[in-house]
């Protein structure tokens, strides 16, 4: 069964994951306990719901819905069903596990960092941005594996998909005033750090299960060949 993390991309994505993890920790330490935008946030134009007008306000709202529990569940369920129809159970596990672990990581990090926005809502890192980035990253990994891309071209495709999804959701979160720009950057980096690790875990567990299933058959064949 084909791996969900192509071997040719493991070194590239391993490096990206390590750098992304460092970025998450660094930004978290920089903004721990803060309740207002930092210097980096002020470099970015920070629109609010009052300054973003239709139709872009509606676009931001729809994009935000994709990161809400109902919207996220629909996306993940649809992706899982597609993978099962294609008879790729490993992929089905990844599109559920990758975003799930990523969102779980943001949930654990938020009280540790303690950064808040508006009414005291914990904001770093952005769970919405992390979710959509993780799902896009997982799907791009699967597509890359199916198409046989590897090396620089494969890694570029995967990262491009993740950055487009993260950028779209990050824009929506900032436009709606739900997060600071650096919150969304932290969410995107969380996905880049966690999802490749989740893919590696899925491959590792699947390979071990396959080995265990094959061992009894090998033993019986060996016994049958003995005089």
C-alpha positions in Angstrom: 0.0 0.0 0.0 1.4 3.4 -1.0 2.6 5.6 1.8 0.7 8.9 2.5 4.1 10.6 3.1 6.1 10.0 -0.1 9.7 9.0 0.8 11.1 11.6 -1.6 9.4 14.4 0.5 10.3 13.2 4.0 13.5 15.2 4.2 12.0 18.3 2.8 8.9 18.3 4.9 10.9 17.2 8.0 13.0 20.4 7.7 9.8 22.5 7.1 8.2 20.9 10.1 11.1 21.7 12.3 11.3 25.3 11.2 7.6 25.7 11.6 7.7 24.3 15.1 10.4 26.8 16.0 8.3 29.6 14.6 5.3 28.5 16.7 7.3 28.4 19.8 9.1 31.7 19.0 5.9 33.6 18.3 4.2 32.1 21.3 7.0 33.3 23.6 7.0 36.7 22.0 3.3 37.3 22.5 2.7 35.3 25.7 0.2 37.1 27.9 -0.4 40.0 25.5 -3.9 41.4 24.9 -3.2 43.7 22.0 -1.5 43.6 18.6 2.3 43.5 18.5 4.7 45.3 16.3 4.5 42.6 13.6 0.7 42.9 13.6 0.9 46.6 13.1 3.0 46.2 10.0 0.1 44.4 8.5 -3.1 46.2 7.6 -5.5 44.9 10.1 -9.1 45.3 8.8 -12.2 44.8 10.9 -15.7 43.7 10.1 -16.6 47.4 9.8 -13.9 48.1 7.2 -14.4 44.9 5.1 -17.6 45.4 3.1 -19.7 43.1 0.9 -19.1 41.0 -1.0 -15.7 40.4 0.7 -17.4 40.4 4.1 -19.6 37.5 2.9 -16.5 35.7 1.5 -14.8 36.0 4.8 -17.8 34.7 6.7 -18.1 31.6 4.4 -14.4 30.9 4.7 -14.7 31.2 8.5 -17.5 28.7 8.5 -15.2 26.1 7.0 -13.2 26.2 10.2 -16.3 26.0 12.5 -17.2 22.6 14.0 -20.0 21.9 11.5 -18.1 23.2 8.4 -14.9 21.4 9.5 -16.8 18.1 10.1 -18.4 18.3 6.6 -15.0 18.9 5.0 -13.3 16.1 6.8 -16.2 13.6 6.4 -16.3 14.3 2.7 -12.5 13.8 2.3 -12.7 10.6 4.3 -15.5 9.2 2.2 -13.6 10.0 -1.0 -10.5 8.2 0.3 -12.6 5.2 1.2 -14.3 5.1 -2.2 -10.8 5.2 -3.7 -9.9 2.2 -1.4 -7.1 4.1 0.3 -7.7 3.6 4.0 -4.4 5.2 5.0 -5.4 8.4 3.3 -8.8 8.3 5.1 -7.0 8.1 8.4 -4.6 10.9 7.5 -7.3 13.4 6.5 -9.0 12.8 9.8 -5.9 12.5 12.0 -3.8 15.3 10.6 -6.4 18.1 11.1 -7.5 16.6 14.4 -4.1 16.5 15.9 -3.3 20.0 14.6 -6.5 21.5 16.1 -5.8 19.6 19.3 -2.3 21.2 19.4 -3.7 24.7 19.0 -6.2 24.0 21.8 -3.4 23.0 24.1 -1.2 25.9 23.2 -3.8 28.7 23.6 -3.9 28.6 27.5 -0.1 28.1 27.6 0.5 31.2 25.6 -2.4 33.2 27.1 -2.7 35.7 24.4 -6.2 37.3 24.2 -8.2 39.4 21.8 -11.3 41.6 22.4 -13.4 40.1 25.2 -10.5 38.0 26.5 -10.8 35.2 24.0 -7.6 33.1 23.7 -6.2 33.8 20.3 -2.8 32.2 19.7 -2.5 30.2 17.6 -5.6 30.4 15.3 -7.4 27.0 15.3 -9.4 27.9 12.2 -6.2 28.7 10.2 -4.5 25.6 11.5 -7.4 23.3 10.5 -7.8 24.5 6.9 -4.0 24.5 6.4 -3.7 21.0 7.8 -6.5 19.6 5.6 -5.1 21.2 2.5 -1.6 19.9 3.4 -3.0 16.4 3.9 -4.9 16.4 0.6 -1.9 17.8 -1.2 0.3 15.0 0.2 -2.1 12.5 -1.1 -2.4 14.1 -4.6 1.4 14.4 -4.8 1.8 10.7 -4.0 -0.9 9.7 -6.5 0.7 11.8 -9.3 4.2 10.6 -8.5 5.7 14.0 -7.8 8.7 14.1 -5.6 11.7 16.2 -4.6 11.5 20.0 -5.1 8.4 19.9 -7.3 6.4 17.8 -4.9 7.4 19.8 -1.9 6.5 23.0 -3.7 3.1 21.7 -4.6 2.4 20.6 -1.0 3.6 23.8 0.5 1.7 26.0 -2.0 -1.5 24.2 -1.2 -1.0 24.7 2.5 0.0 28.4 2.2 -3.0 29.2 -0.1 -5.4 27.6 2.3 -3.7 29.1 5.3 -3.6 32.5 3.7 -7.3 32.4 2.8 -8.4 31.4 6.3 -5.9 33.8 7.9 -7.2 36.7 5.9 -10.8 35.8 6.9 -9.9 35.6 10.6 -8.2 39.0 10.5 -10.9 40.5 8.3 -13.5 39.5 10.8 -11.5 40.7 13.7 -11.2 37.2 15.3 -7.4 37.0 15.3 -4.3 39.1 15.0 -2.2 38.4 11.9 0.5 36.7 13.9 -2.2 34.3 15.4 -3.0 33.1 11.9 0.7 32.7 11.1 1.1 30.6 14.2 -1.9 28.5 13.2 -0.4 27.9 9.7 3.0 27.0 11.2 1.3 24.6 13.7 -0.3 22.7 10.7 3.1 22.6 8.9 4.7 21.1 12.0 2.0 18.6 13.0 0.6 17.3 9.8 3.8 15.8 8.3 4.4 14.1 11.6 0.8 12.7 11.5 1.4 11.3 8.0 4.6 9.6 9.2 2.8 8.1 12.1 0.0 6.8 9.8 2.6 5.1 7.5 4.5 3.7 10.5 1.4 2.2 12.1 0.1 0.9 8.8 3.4 -0.8 7.9 3.6 -2.5 11.3 0.0 -3.8 11.0 0.8 -5.1 7.5 3.9 -6.9 8.8 2.0 -8.5 11.7 -0.7 -9.7 9.3 1.9 -11.2 6.9 3.9 -13.0 9.6 1.5 -15.9 10.3 1.1 -16.6 6.6 4.9 -16.7 6.2 5.2 -19.1 9.1 2.6 -21.4 7.7 4.3 -21.4 4.3 7.6 -22.2 6.0 6.0 -25.0 7.9 4.5 -26.4 4.8 7.8 -26.5 3.0 9.5 -28.5 5.8 9.8 -32.3 5.3 
